[in-house]
Amino acid sequence: MAKKKEHCDCLNTVKPVRDALDVISGKWKLPIIISVGVGNDRFTDIQESIPGITPKVLAKELKDLEQHKLLKRTILDGYPVKILYTLEPYADTLTPIIYSLKDWGINHRKVVTKE
């Protein structure tokens, strides 16, 4: 019977972790969140701060992050029209996760390279 409980406990952990990774995983989502978080609020600024990202991919990822309530897109009237991206307050919940991943990555690099 204990084996069944362990399986259930595992699923109770795996499912929410999988949900979280579905939102923030991939090559570009966290770099975009970090870029906007440090003040890059225009499309071109975000693109220039992330080497290798194409405009098409950036547009898709921005839209996806907006749908997940992590980014806000604001259109400012004028000529030319300005579009600004800012983090939603909900995105602040990712800050400790991002810093934990950063710390883990620094430590992992030391372990792997034996520095």
PDB file as gemmi writes it, atoms N, CA and C in Angstrom:
CRYST1    1.000    1.000    1.000  90.00  90.00  90.00 P 1                      
ATOM      1  N   MET A   1       0.820  -1.205   0.000  1.00  0.00           N  
ATOM      2  CA  MET A   1       0.000   0.000   0.000  1.00  0.00           C  
ATOM      3  C   MET A   1       0.862   1.266   0.000  1.00  0.00           C  
ATOM      4  N   ALA A   2       2.014   1.228   0.629  1.00  0.00           N  
ATOM      5  CA  ALA A   2       2.896   2.388   0.677  1.00  0.00           C  
ATOM      6  C   ALA A   2       3.346   2.785  -0.725  1.00  0.00           C  
ATOM      7  N   LYS A   3       3.525   1.796  -1.585  1.00  0.00           N  
ATOM      8  CA  LYS A   3       3.948   2.083  -2.949  1.00  0.00           C  
ATOM      9  C   LYS A   3       2.917   2.960  -3.666  1.00  0.00           C  
ATOM     10  N   LYS A   4       1.639   2.693  -3.458  1.00  0.00           N  
ATOM     11  CA  LYS A   4       0.565   3.475  -4.068  1.00  0.00           C  
ATOM     12  C   LYS A   4       0.626   4.930  -3.589  1.00  0.00           C  
ATOM     13  N   LYS A   5       0.875   5.132  -2.291  1.00  0.00           N  
ATOM     14  CA  LYS A   5       0.952   6.483  -1.732  1.00  0.00           C  
ATOM     15  C   LYS A   5       2.147   7.239  -2.327  1.00  0.00           C  
ATOM     16  N   GLU A   6       3.289   6.560  -2.465  1.00  0.00           N  
ATOM     17  CA  GLU A   6       4.459   7.204  -3.054  1.00  0.00           C  
ATOM     18  C   GLU A   6       4.157   7.656  -4.478  1.00  0.00           C  
ATOM     19  N   HIS A   7       3.461   6.830  -5.233  1.00  0.00           N  
ATOM     20  CA  HIS A   7       3.090   7.175  -6.607  1.00  0.00           C  
ATOM     21  C   HIS A   7       2.198   8.423  -6.619  1.00  0.00           C  
ATOM     22  N   CYS A   8       1.224   8.461  -5.723  1.00  0.00           N  
ATOM     23  CA  CYS A   8       0.317   9.609  -5.635  1.00  0.00           C  
ATOM     24  C   CYS A   8       1.080  10.868  -5.227  1.00  0.00           C  
ATOM     25  N   ASP A   9       1.981  10.744  -4.246  1.00  0.00           N  
ATOM     26  CA  ASP A   9       2.796  11.885  -3.819  1.00  0.00           C  
ATOM     27  C   ASP A   9       3.658  12.403  -4.959  1.00  0.00           C  
ATOM     28  N   CYS A  10       4.195  11.484  -5.732  1.00  0.00           N  
ATOM     29  CA  CYS A  10       5.009  11.863  -6.877  1.00  0.00           C  
ATOM     30  C   CYS A  10       4.180  12.657  -7.887  1.00  0.00           C  
ATOM     31  N   LEU A  11       3.000  12.153  -8.217  1.00  0.00           N  
ATOM     32  CA  LEU A  11       2.138  12.859  -9.171  1.00  0.00           C  
ATOM     33  C   LEU A  11       1.709  14.224  -8.650  1.00  0.00           C  
ATOM     34  N   ASN A  12       1.473  14.320  -7.337  1.00  0.00           N  
ATOM     35  CA  ASN A  12       1.082  15.604  -6.748  1.00  0.00           C  
ATOM     36  C   ASN A  12       2.200  16.631  -6.847  1.00  0.00           C  
ATOM     37  N   THR A  13       3.420  16.188  -6.984  1.00  0.00           N  
ATOM     38  CA  THR A  13       4.551  17.092  -7.178  1.00  0.00           C  
ATOM     39  C   THR A  13       4.806  17.334  -8.658  1.00  0.00           C  
ATOM     40  N   VAL A  14       4.762  16.279  -9.437  1.00  0.00           N  
ATOM     41  CA  VAL A  14       5.102  16.380 -10.856  1.00  0.00           C  
ATOM     42  C   VAL A  14       4.107  17.247 -11.627  1.00  0.00           C  
ATOM     43  N   LYS A  15       2.832  17.091 -11.374  1.00  0.00           N  
ATOM     44  CA  LYS A  15       1.828  17.839 -12.143  1.00  0.00           C  
ATOM     45  C   LYS A  15       1.989  19.353 -12.028  1.00  0.00           C  
ATOM     46  N   PRO A  16       2.089  19.925 -10.803  1.00  0.00           N  
ATOM     47  CA  PRO A  16       2.268  21.377 -10.744  1.00  0.00           C  
ATOM     48  C   PRO A  16       3.620  21.845 -11.294  1.00  0.00           C  
ATOM     49  N   VAL A  17       4.659  21.028 -11.134  1.00  0.00           N  
ATOM     50  CA  VAL A  17       5.962  21.385 -11.704  1.00  0.00           C  
ATOM     51  C   VAL A  17       5.853  21.404 -13.223  1.00  0.00           C  
ATOM     52  N   ARG A  18       5.185  20.424 -13.782  1.00  0.00           N  
ATOM     53  CA  ARG A  18       4.984  20.374 -15.236  1.00  0.00           C  
ATOM     54  C   ARG A  18       4.185  21.596 -15.710  1.00  0.00           C  
ATOM     55  N   ASP A  19       3.151  21.972 -14.953  1.00  0.00           N  
ATOM     56  CA  ASP A  19       2.364  23.169 -15.299  1.00  0.00           C  
ATOM     57  C   ASP A  19       3.253  24.406 -15.325  1.00  0.00           C  
ATOM     58  N   ALA A  20       4.107  24.546 -14.319  1.00  0.00           N  
ATOM     59  CA  ALA A  20       5.003  25.704 -14.248  1.00  0.00           C  
ATOM     60  C   ALA A  20       5.977  25.703 -15.418  1.00  0.00           C  
ATOM     61  N   LEU A  21       6.555  24.557 -15.704  1.00  0.00           N  
ATOM     62  CA  LEU A  21       7.505  24.479 -16.808  1.00  0.00           C  
ATOM     63  C   LEU A  21       6.839  24.732 -18.150  1.00  0.00           C  
ATOM     64  N   ASP A  22       5.587  24.350 -18.298  1.00  0.00           N  
ATOM     65  CA  ASP A  22       4.865  24.627 -19.539  1.00  0.00           C  
ATOM     66  C   ASP A  22       4.771  26.127 -19.799  1.00  0.00           C  
ATOM     67  N   VAL A  23       4.732  26.923 -18.745  1.00  0.00           N  
ATOM     68  CA  VAL A  23       4.611  28.378 -18.892  1.00  0.00           C  
ATOM     69  C   VAL A  23       5.971  29.033 -19.113  1.00  0.00           C  
ATOM     70  N   ILE A  24       6.999  28.614 -18.379  1.00  0.00           N  
ATOM     71  CA  ILE A  24       8.275  29.348 -18.416  1.00  0.00           C  
ATOM     72  C   ILE A  24       9.415  28.619 -19.118  1.00  0.00           C  
ATOM     73  N   SER A  25       9.178  27.390 -19.579  1.00  0.00           N  
ATOM     74  CA  SER A  25      10.287  26.666 -20.200  1.00  0.00           C  
ATOM     75  C   SER A  25      10.499  27.127 -21.633  1.00  0.00           C  
ATOM     76  N   GLY A  26      11.556  26.658 -22.199  1.00  0.00           N  
ATOM     77  CA  GLY A  26      11.911  27.042 -23.552  1.00  0.00           C  
ATOM     78  C   GLY A  26      13.111  27.962 -23.521  1.00  0.00           C  
ATOM     79  N   LYS A  27      13.601  28.241 -24.673  1.00  0.00           N  
ATOM     80  CA  LYS A  27      14.832  29.009 -24.810  1.00  0.00           C  
ATOM     81  C   LYS A  27      14.648  30.502 -24.519  1.00  0.00           C  
ATOM     82  N   TRP A  28      13.436  31.028 -24.703  1.00  0.00           N  
ATOM     83  CA  TRP A  28      13.275  32.478 -24.732  1.00  0.00           C  
ATOM     84  C   TRP A  28      12.438  33.087 -23.608  1.00  0.00           C  
ATOM     85  N   LYS A  29      11.558  32.353 -22.972  1.00  0.00           N  
ATOM     86  CA  LYS A  29      10.610  32.974 -22.046  1.00  0.00           C  
ATOM     87  C   LYS A  29      11.282  33.639 -20.850  1.00  0.00           C  
ATOM     88  N   LEU A  30      12.165  32.931 -20.170  1.00  0.00           N  
ATOM     89  CA  LEU A  30      12.830  33.549 -19.017  1.00  0.00           C  
ATOM     90  C   LEU A  30      13.726  34.719 -19.430  1.00  0.00           C  
ATOM     91  N   PRO A  31      14.492  34.607 -20.520  1.00  0.00           N  
ATOM     92  CA  PRO A  31      15.250  35.793 -20.940  1.00  0.00           C  
ATOM     93  C   PRO A  31      14.358  37.005 -21.237  1.00  0.00           C  
ATOM     94  N   ILE A  32      13.180  36.777 -21.804  1.00  0.00           N  
ATOM     95  CA  ILE A  32      12.251  37.884 -22.072  1.00  0.00           C  
ATOM     96  C   ILE A  32      11.762  38.482 -20.759  1.00  0.00           C  
ATOM     97  N   ILE A  33      11.363  37.639 -19.831  1.00  0.00           N  
ATOM     98  CA  ILE A  33      10.892  38.131 -18.528  1.00  0.00           C  
ATOM     99  C   ILE A  33      11.994  38.924 -17.834  1.00  0.00           C  
ATOM    100  N   ILE A  34      13.212  38.418 -17.869  1.00  0.00           N  
ATOM    101  CA  ILE A  34      14.337  39.114 -17.236  1.00  0.00           C  
ATOM    102  C   ILE A  34      14.600  40.438 -17.949  1.00  0.00           C  
ATOM    103  N   SER A  35      14.573  40.438 -19.268  1.00  0.00           N  
ATOM    104  CA  SER A  35      14.816  41.659 -20.039  1.00  0.00           C  
ATOM    105  C   SER A  35      13.797  42.744 -19.713  1.00  0.00           C  
ATOM    106  N   VAL A  36      12.524  42.381 -19.711  1.00  0.00           N  
ATOM    107  CA  VAL A  36      11.476  43.358 -19.383  1.00  0.00           C  
ATOM    108  C   VAL A  36      11.616  43.790 -17.928  1.00  0.00           C  
ATOM    109  N   GLY A  37      11.978  42.865 -17.064  1.00  0.00           N  
ATOM    110  CA  GLY A  37      12.131  43.176 -15.646  1.00  0.00           C  
ATOM    111  C   GLY A  37      13.229  44.181 -15.350  1.00  0.00           C  
ATOM    112  N   VAL A  38      14.270  44.205 -16.191  1.00  0.00           N  
ATOM    113  CA  VAL A  38      15.356  45.172 -15.971  1.00  0.00           C  
ATOM    114  C   VAL A  38      15.114  46.490 -16.698  1.00  0.00           C  
ATOM    115  N   GLY A  39      13.958  46.607 -17.362  1.00  0.00           N  
ATOM    116  CA  GLY A  39      13.603  47.903 -17.930  1.00  0.00           C  
ATOM    117  C   GLY A  39      13.485  47.995 -19.433  1.00  0.00           C  
ATOM    118  N   ASN A  40      13.736  46.933 -20.147  1.00  0.00           N  
ATOM    119  CA  ASN A  40      13.547  46.962 -21.603  1.00  0.00           C  
ATOM    120  C   ASN A  40      12.060  46.818 -21.885  1.00  0.00           C  
ATOM    121  N   ASP A  41      11.429  47.918 -22.286  1.00  0.00           N  
ATOM    122  CA  ASP A  41       9.969  47.899 -22.423  1.00  0.00           C  
ATOM    123  C   ASP A  41       9.479  47.990 -23.862  1.00  0.00           C  
ATOM    124  N   ARG A  42      10.383  48.215 -24.799  1.00  0.00           N  
ATOM    125  CA  ARG A  42       9.982  48.280 -26.197  1.00  0.00           C  
ATOM    126  C   ARG A  42      10.462  47.040 -26.932  1.00  0.00           C  
ATOM    127  N   PHE A  43       9.725  46.650 -27.954  1.00  0.00           N  
ATOM    128  CA  PHE A  43      10.015  45.433 -28.712  1.00  0.00           C  
ATOM    129  C   PHE A  43      11.481  45.378 -29.137  1.00  0.00           C  
ATOM    130  N   THR A  44      11.961  46.457 -29.754  1.00  0.00           N  
ATOM    131  CA  THR A  44      13.341  46.451 -30.258  1.00  0.00           C  
ATOM    132  C   THR A  44      14.350  46.369 -29.122  1.00  0.00           C  
ATOM    133  N   ASP A  45      14.069  47.015 -27.991  1.00  0.00           N  
ATOM    134  CA  ASP A  45      14.980  46.931 -26.844  1.00  0.00           C  
ATOM    135  C   ASP A  45      15.060  45.504 -26.312  1.00  0.00           C  
ATOM    136  N   ILE A  46      13.912  44.848 -26.240  1.00  0.00           N  
ATOM    137  CA  ILE A  46      13.879  43.465 -25.769  1.00  0.00           C  
ATOM    138  C   ILE A  46      14.655  42.581 -26.744  1.00  0.00           C  
ATOM    139  N   GLN A  47      14.401  42.756 -28.036  1.00  0.00           N  
ATOM    140  CA  GLN A  47      15.076  41.951 -29.048  1.00  0.00           C  
ATOM    141  C   GLN A  47      16.588  42.152 -28.992  1.00  0.00           C  
ATOM    142  N   GLU A  48      17.033  43.383 -28.867  1.00  0.00           N  
ATOM    143  CA  GLU A  48      18.470  43.667 -28.830  1.00  0.00           C  
ATOM    144  C   GLU A  48      19.138  43.120 -27.569  1.00  0.00           C  
ATOM    145  N   SER A  49      18.376  42.962 -26.500  1.00  0.00           N  
ATOM    146  CA  SER A  49      18.960  42.476 -25.249  1.00  0.00           C  
ATOM    147  C   SER A  49      19.070  40.951 -25.199  1.00  0.00           C  
ATOM    148  N   ILE A  50      18.475  40.268 -26.175  1.00  0.00           N  
ATOM    149  CA  ILE A  50      18.477  38.798 -26.191  1.00  0.00           C  
ATOM    150  C   ILE A  50      19.105  38.329 -27.504  1.00  0.00           C  
ATOM    151  N   PRO A  51      20.392  38.017 -27.482  1.00  0.00           N  
ATOM    152  CA  PRO A  51      21.062  37.592 -28.716  1.00  0.00           C  
ATOM    153  C   PRO A  51      20.418  36.354 -29.330  1.00  0.00           C  
ATOM    154  N   GLY A  52      20.182  36.426 -30.636  1.00  0.00           N  
ATOM    155  CA  GLY A  52      19.693  35.265 -31.376  1.00  0.00           C  
ATOM    156  C   GLY A  52      18.190  35.158 -31.534  1.00  0.00           C  
ATOM    157  N   ILE A  53      17.422  35.957 -30.808  1.00  0.00           N  
ATOM    158  CA  ILE A  53      15.966  35.847 -30.934  1.00  0.00           C  
ATOM    159  C   ILE A  53      15.516  36.605 -32.178  1.00  0.00           C  
ATOM    160  N   THR A  54      14.623  35.991 -32.938  1.00  0.00           N  
ATOM    161  CA  THR A  54      14.109  36.629 -34.147  1.00  0.00           C  
ATOM    162  C   THR A  54      12.847  37.430 -33.797  1.00  0.00           C  
ATOM    163  N   PRO A  55      12.511  38.428 -34.612  1.00  0.00           N  
ATOM    164  CA  PRO A  55      11.292  39.201 -34.347  1.00  0.00           C  
ATOM    165  C   PRO A  55      10.039  38.323 -34.305  1.00  0.00           C  
ATOM    166  N   LYS A  56       9.958  37.341 -35.182  1.00  0.00           N  
ATOM    167  CA  LYS A  56       8.785  36.461 -35.227  1.00  0.00           C  
ATOM    168  C   LYS A  56       8.653  35.663 -33.929  1.00  0.00           C  
ATOM    169  N   VAL A  57       9.748  35.109 -33.455  1.00  0.00           N  
ATOM    170  CA  VAL A  57       9.725  34.330 -32.216  1.00  0.00           C  
ATOM    171  C   VAL A  57       9.431  35.238 -31.026  1.00  0.00           C  
ATOM    172  N   LEU A  58      10.047  36.411 -31.003  1.00  0.00           N  
ATOM    173  CA  LEU A  58       9.804  37.344 -29.905  1.00  0.00           C  
ATOM    174  C   LEU A  58       8.334  37.728 -29.839  1.00  0.00           C  
ATOM    175  N   ALA A  59       7.738  38.032 -30.983  1.00  0.00           N  
ATOM    176  CA  ALA A  59       6.321  38.401 -31.014  1.00  0.00           C  
ATOM    177  C   ALA A  59       5.445  37.268 -30.476  1.00  0.00           C  
ATOM    178  N   LYS A  60       5.753  36.038 -30.874  1.00  0.00           N  
ATOM    179  CA  LYS A  60       4.982  34.883 -30.406  1.00  0.00           C  
ATOM    180  C   LYS A  60       5.135  34.697 -28.899  1.00  0.00           C  
ATOM    181  N   GLU A  61       6.365  34.787 -28.403  1.00  0.00           N  
ATOM    182  CA  GLU A  61       6.615  34.581 -26.975  1.00  0.00           C  
ATOM    183  C   GLU A  61       6.006  35.703 -26.129  1.00  0.00           C  
ATOM    184  N   LEU A  62       6.071  36.940 -26.609  1.00  0.00           N  
ATOM    185  CA  LEU A  62       5.442  38.050 -25.886  1.00  0.00           C  
ATOM    186  C   LEU A  62       3.941  37.819 -25.759  1.00  0.00           C  
ATOM    187  N   LYS A  63       3.326  37.384 -26.845  1.00  0.00           N  
ATOM    188  CA  LYS A  63       1.886  37.109 -26.831  1.00  0.00           C  
ATOM    189  C   LYS A  63       1.561  35.989 -25.844  1.00  0.00           C  
ATOM    190  N   ASP A  64       2.386  34.954 -25.838  1.00  0.00           N  
ATOM    191  CA  ASP A  64       2.173  33.830 -24.936  1.00  0.00           C  
ATOM    192  C   ASP A  64       2.317  34.269 -23.469  1.00  0.00           C  
ATOM    193  N   LEU A  65       3.338  35.048 -23.180  1.00  0.00           N  
ATOM    194  CA  LEU A  65       3.537  35.531 -21.802  1.00  0.00           C  
ATOM    195  C   LEU A  65       2.409  36.468 -21.382  1.00  0.00           C  
ATOM    196  N   GLU A  66       1.872  37.209 -22.323  1.00  0.00           N  
ATOM    197  CA  GLU A  66       0.728  38.079 -22.039  1.00  0.00           C  
ATOM    198  C   GLU A  66      -0.508  37.230 -21.714  1.00  0.00           C  
ATOM    199  N   GLN A  67      -0.718  36.163 -22.441  1.00  0.00           N  
ATOM    200  CA  GLN A  67      -1.858  35.279 -22.184  1.00  0.00           C  
ATOM    201  C   GLN A  67      -1.764  34.619 -20.812  1.00  0.00           C  
ATOM    202  N   HIS A  68      -0.540  34.387 -20.359  1.00  0.00           N  
ATOM    203  CA  HIS A  68      -0.340  33.778 -19.045  1.00  0.00           C  
ATOM    204  C   HIS A  68      -0.294  34.812 -17.920  1.00  0.00           C  
ATOM    205  N   LYS A  69      -0.642  36.058 -18.235  1.00  0.00           N  
ATOM    206  CA  LYS A  69      -0.742  37.142 -17.245  1.00  0.00           C  
ATOM    207  C   LYS A  69       0.598  37.500 -16.610  1.00  0.00           C  
ATOM    208  N   LEU A  70       1.691  37.305 -17.358  1.00  0.00           N  
ATOM    209  CA  LEU A  70       3.008  37.666 -16.853  1.00  0.00           C  
ATOM    210  C   LEU A  70       3.481  39.002 -17.411  1.00  0.00           C  
ATOM    211  N   LEU A  71       3.015  39.360 -18.601  1.00  0.00           N  
ATOM    212  CA  LEU A  71       3.362  40.627 -19.239  1.00  0.00           C  
ATOM    213  C   LEU A  71       2.105  41.411 -19.574  1.00  0.00           C  
ATOM    214  N   LYS A  72       2.275  42.726 -19.593  1.00  0.00           N  
ATOM    215  CA  LYS A  72       1.194  43.598 -20.025  1.00  0.00           C  
ATOM    216  C   LYS A  72       1.679  44.371 -21.249  1.00  0.00           C  
ATOM    217  N   ARG A  73       0.843  44.413 -22.256  1.00  0.00           N  
ATOM    218  CA  ARG A  73       1.131  45.155 -23.489  1.00  0.00           C  
ATOM    219  C   ARG A  73       0.285  46.413 -23.474  1.00  0.00           C  
ATOM    220  N   THR A  74       0.947  47.565 -23.579  1.00  0.00           N  
ATOM    221  CA  THR A  74       0.248  48.844 -23.562  1.00  0.00           C  
ATOM    222  C   THR A  74       0.512  49.573 -24.868  1.00  0.00           C  
ATOM    223  N   ILE A  75      -0.572  50.025 -25.511  1.00  0.00           N  
ATOM    224  CA  ILE A  75      -0.458  50.773 -26.758  1.00  0.00           C  
ATOM    225  C   ILE A  75      -0.658  52.248 -26.445  1.00  0.00           C  
ATOM    226  N   LEU A  76       0.351  53.052 -26.785  1.00  0.00           N  
ATOM    227  CA  LEU A  76       0.273  54.497 -26.549  1.00  0.00           C  
ATOM    228  C   LEU A  76      -0.037  55.192 -27.870  1.00  0.00           C  
ATOM    229  N   ASP A  77      -1.112  55.970 -27.870  1.00  0.00           N  
ATOM    230  CA  ASP A  77      -1.481  56.703 -29.078  1.00  0.00           C  
ATOM    231  C   ASP A  77      -0.433  57.750 -29.388  1.00  0.00           C  
ATOM    232  N   GLY A  78      -0.357  58.072 -30.609  1.00  0.00           N  
ATOM    233  CA  GLY A  78       0.593  59.080 -31.063  1.00  0.00           C  
ATOM    234  C   GLY A  78       1.120  58.657 -32.417  1.00  0.00           C  
ATOM    235  N   TYR A  79       2.051  59.426 -32.903  1.00  0.00           N  
ATOM    236  CA  TYR A  79       2.656  59.058 -34.172  1.00  0.00           C  
ATOM    237  C   TYR A  79       4.153  59.038 -34.011  1.00  0.00           C  
ATOM    238  N   PRO A  80       4.808  57.954 -34.198  1.00  0.00           N  
ATOM    239  CA  PRO A  80       4.213  56.641 -34.438  1.00  0.00           C  
ATOM    240  C   PRO A  80       3.630  56.052 -33.151  1.00  0.00           C  
ATOM    241  N   VAL A  81       2.769  55.074 -33.319  1.00  0.00           N  
ATOM    242  CA  VAL A  81       2.166  54.389 -32.173  1.00  0.00           C  
ATOM    243  C   VAL A  81       3.283  53.665 -31.425  1.00  0.00           C  
ATOM    244  N   LYS A  82       3.262  53.763 -30.106  1.00  0.00           N  
ATOM    245  CA  LYS A  82       4.261  53.094 -29.274  1.00  0.00           C  
ATOM    246  C   LYS A  82       3.611  51.929 -28.556  1.00  0.00           C  
ATOM    247  N   ILE A  83       4.308  50.810 -28.521  1.00  0.00           N  
ATOM    248  CA  ILE A  83       3.837  49.649 -27.763  1.00  0.00           C  
ATOM    249  C   ILE A  83       4.881  49.360 -26.695  1.00  0.00           C  
ATOM    250  N   LEU A  84       4.425  49.324 -25.449  1.00  0.00           N  
ATOM    251  CA  LEU A  84       5.315  49.074 -24.321  1.00  0.00           C  
ATOM    252  C   LEU A  84       4.932  47.772 -23.629  1.00  0.00           C  
ATOM    253  N   TYR A  85       5.928  47.085 -23.133  1.00  0.00           N  
ATOM    254  CA  TYR A  85       5.717  45.841 -22.382  1.00  0.00           C  
ATOM    255  C   TYR A  85       6.222  46.040 -20.963  1.00  0.00           C  
ATOM    256  N   THR A  86       5.408  45.639 -20.010  1.00  0.00           N  
ATOM    257  CA  THR A  86       5.800  45.692 -18.608  1.00  0.00           C  
ATOM    258  C   THR A  86       5.406  44.374 -17.948  1.00  0.00           C  
ATOM    259  N   LEU A  87       6.077  44.089 -16.843  1.00  0.00           N  
ATOM    260  CA  LEU A  87       5.718  42.886 -16.104  1.00  0.00           C  
ATOM    261  C   LEU A  87       4.455  43.137 -15.303  1.00  0.00           C  
ATOM    262  N   GLU A  88       3.589  42.174 -15.288  1.00  0.00           N  
ATOM    263  CA  GLU A  88       2.419  42.217 -14.417  1.00  0.00           C  
ATOM    264  C   GLU A  88       2.892  41.933 -12.986  1.00  0.00           C  
ATOM    265  N   PRO A  89       2.180  42.416 -11.978  1.00  0.00           N  
ATOM    266  CA  PRO A  89       2.569  42.106 -10.601  1.00  0.00           C  
ATOM    267  C   PRO A  89       2.707  40.599 -10.349  1.00  0.00           C  
ATOM    268  N   TYR A  90       1.898  39.807 -11.026  1.00  0.00           N  
ATOM    269  CA  TYR A  90       1.966  38.347 -10.892  1.00  0.00           C  
ATOM    270  C   TYR A  90       3.346  37.806 -11.270  1.00  0.00           C  
ATOM    271  N   ALA A  91       4.028  38.469 -12.198  1.00  0.00           N  
ATOM    272  CA  ALA A  91       5.356  38.027 -12.629  1.00  0.00           C  
ATOM    273  C   ALA A  91       6.369  38.123 -11.491  1.00  0.00           C  
ATOM    274  N   ASP A  92       6.103  38.978 -10.516  1.00  0.00           N  
ATOM    275  CA  ASP A  92       7.009  39.094  -9.360  1.00  0.00           C  
ATOM    276  C   ASP A  92       7.132  37.775  -8.606  1.00  0.00           C  
ATOM    277  N   THR A  93       6.131  36.910  -8.730  1.00  0.00           N  
ATOM    278  CA  THR A  93       6.203  35.615  -8.051  1.00  0.00           C  
ATOM    279  C   THR A  93       7.300  34.741  -8.653  1.00  0.00           C  
ATOM    280  N   LEU A  94       7.775  35.085  -9.847  1.00  0.00           N  
ATOM    281  CA  LEU A  94       8.860  34.335 -10.470  1.00  0.00           C  
ATOM    282  C   LEU A  94      10.240  34.775  -9.990  1.00  0.00           C  
ATOM    283  N   THR A  95      10.341  35.935  -9.364  1.00  0.00           N  
ATOM    284  CA  THR A  95      11.646  36.468  -8.960  1.00  0.00           C  
ATOM    285  C   THR A  95      12.445  35.489  -8.105  1.00  0.00           C  
ATOM    286  N   PRO A  96      11.873  34.937  -7.024  1.00  0.00           N  
ATOM    287  CA  PRO A  96      12.689  33.998  -6.240  1.00  0.00           C  
ATOM    288  C   PRO A  96      13.057  32.738  -7.028  1.00  0.00           C  
ATOM    289  N   ILE A  97      12.210  32.331  -7.942  1.00  0.00           N  
ATOM    290  CA  ILE A  97      12.503  31.157  -8.769  1.00  0.00           C  
ATOM    291  C   ILE A  97      13.670  31.457  -9.706  1.00  0.00           C  
ATOM    292  N   ILE A  98      13.650  32.629 -10.320  1.00  0.00           N  
ATOM    293  CA  ILE A  98      14.723  33.024 -11.239  1.00  0.00           C  
ATOM    294  C   ILE A  98      16.048  33.096 -10.488  1.00  0.00           C  
ATOM    295  N   TYR A  99      16.050  33.704  -9.296  1.00  0.00           N  
ATOM    296  CA  TYR A  99      17.294  33.797  -8.525  1.00  0.00           C  
ATOM    297  C   TYR A  99      17.753  32.426  -8.041  1.00  0.00           C  
ATOM    298  N   SER A 100      16.825  31.546  -7.705  1.00  0.00           N  
ATOM    299  CA  SER A 100      17.204  30.182  -7.319  1.00  0.00           C  
ATOM    300  C   SER A 100      17.821  29.438  -8.499  1.00  0.00           C  
ATOM    301  N   LEU A 101      17.225  29.605  -9.680  1.00  0.00           N  
ATOM    302  CA  LEU A 101      17.783  28.982 -10.882  1.00  0.00           C  
ATOM    303  C   LEU A 101      19.174  29.550 -11.195  1.00  0.00           C  
ATOM    304  N   LYS A 102      19.335  30.853 -11.004  1.00  0.00           N  
ATOM    305  CA  LYS A 102      20.648  31.485 -11.232  1.00  0.00           C  
ATOM    306  C   LYS A 102      21.679  30.874 -10.292  1.00  0.00           C  
ATOM    307  N   ASP A 103      21.353  30.807  -8.997  1.00  0.00           N  
ATOM    308  CA  ASP A 103      22.284  30.247  -8.015  1.00  0.00           C  
ATOM    309  C   ASP A 103      22.599  28.788  -8.337  1.00  0.00           C  
ATOM    310  N   TRP A 104      21.579  28.020  -8.691  1.00  0.00           N  
ATOM    311  CA  TRP A 104      21.791  26.620  -9.028  1.00  0.00           C  
ATOM    312  C   TRP A 104      22.684  26.501 -10.254  1.00  0.00           C  
ATOM    313  N   GLY A 105      22.441  27.352 -11.253  1.00  0.00           N  
ATOM    314  CA  GLY A 105      23.249  27.314 -12.472  1.00  0.00           C  
ATOM    315  C   GLY A 105      24.709  27.642 -12.211  1.00  0.00           C  
ATOM    316  N   ILE A 106      24.967  28.638 -11.355  1.00  0.00           N  
ATOM    317  CA  ILE A 106      26.343  28.984 -10.991  1.00  0.00           C  
ATOM    318  C   ILE A 106      27.000  27.801 -10.291  1.00  0.00           C  
ATOM    319  N   ASN A 107      26.294  27.210  -9.331  1.00  0.00           N  
ATOM    320  CA  ASN A 107      26.833  26.065  -8.601  1.00  0.00           C  
ATOM    321  C   ASN A 107      27.035  24.869  -9.536  1.00  0.00           C  
ATOM    322  N   HIS A 108      26.073  24.616 -10.401  1.00  0.00           N  
ATOM    323  CA  HIS A 108      26.169  23.480 -11.319  1.00  0.00           C  
ATOM    324  C   HIS A 108      27.380  23.627 -12.239  1.00  0.00           C  
ATOM    325  N   ARG A 109      27.607  24.829 -12.727  1.00  0.00           N  
ATOM    326  CA  ARG A 109      28.761  25.063 -13.600  1.00  0.00           C  
ATOM    327  C   ARG A 109      30.058  24.734 -12.855  1.00  0.00           C  
ATOM    328  N   LYS A 110      30.132  25.109 -11.568  1.00  0.00           N  
ATOM    329  CA  LYS A 110      31.316  24.806 -10.755  1.00  0.00           C  
ATOM    330  C   LYS A 110      31.476  23.302 -10.583  1.00  0.00           C  
ATOM    331  N   VAL A 111      30.386  22.610 -10.330  1.00  0.00           N  
ATOM    332  CA  VAL A 111      30.428  21.155 -10.135  1.00  0.00           C  
ATOM    333  C   VAL A 111      30.889  20.463 -11.419  1.00  0.00           C  
ATOM    334  N   VAL A 112      30.309  20.875 -12.532  1.00  0.00           N  
ATOM    335  CA  VAL A 112      30.613  20.216 -13.807  1.00  0.00           C  
ATOM    336  C   VAL A 112      32.027  20.535 -14.282  1.00  0.00           C  
ATOM    337  N   THR A 113      32.446  21.782 -14.118  1.00  0.00           N  
ATOM    338  CA  THR A 113      33.782  22.168 -14.588  1.00  0.00           C  
ATOM    339  C   THR A 113      34.840  21.990 -13.511  1.00  0.00           C  
ATOM    340  N   LYS A 114      34.416  21.635 -12.305  1.00  0.00           N  
ATOM    341  CA  LYS A 114      35.302  21.398 -11.160  1.00  0.00           C  
ATOM    342  C   LYS A 114      36.173  22.613 -10.855  1.00  0.00           C  
ATOM    343  N   GLU A 115      35.580  23.794 -10.949  1.00  0.00           N  
ATOM    344  CA  GLU A 115      36.311  25.041 -10.641  1.00  0.00           C  
ATOM    345  C   GLU A 115      36.216  25.357  -9.175  1.00  0.00           C  
TER     346      GLU A 115                                                      
END                                                                             
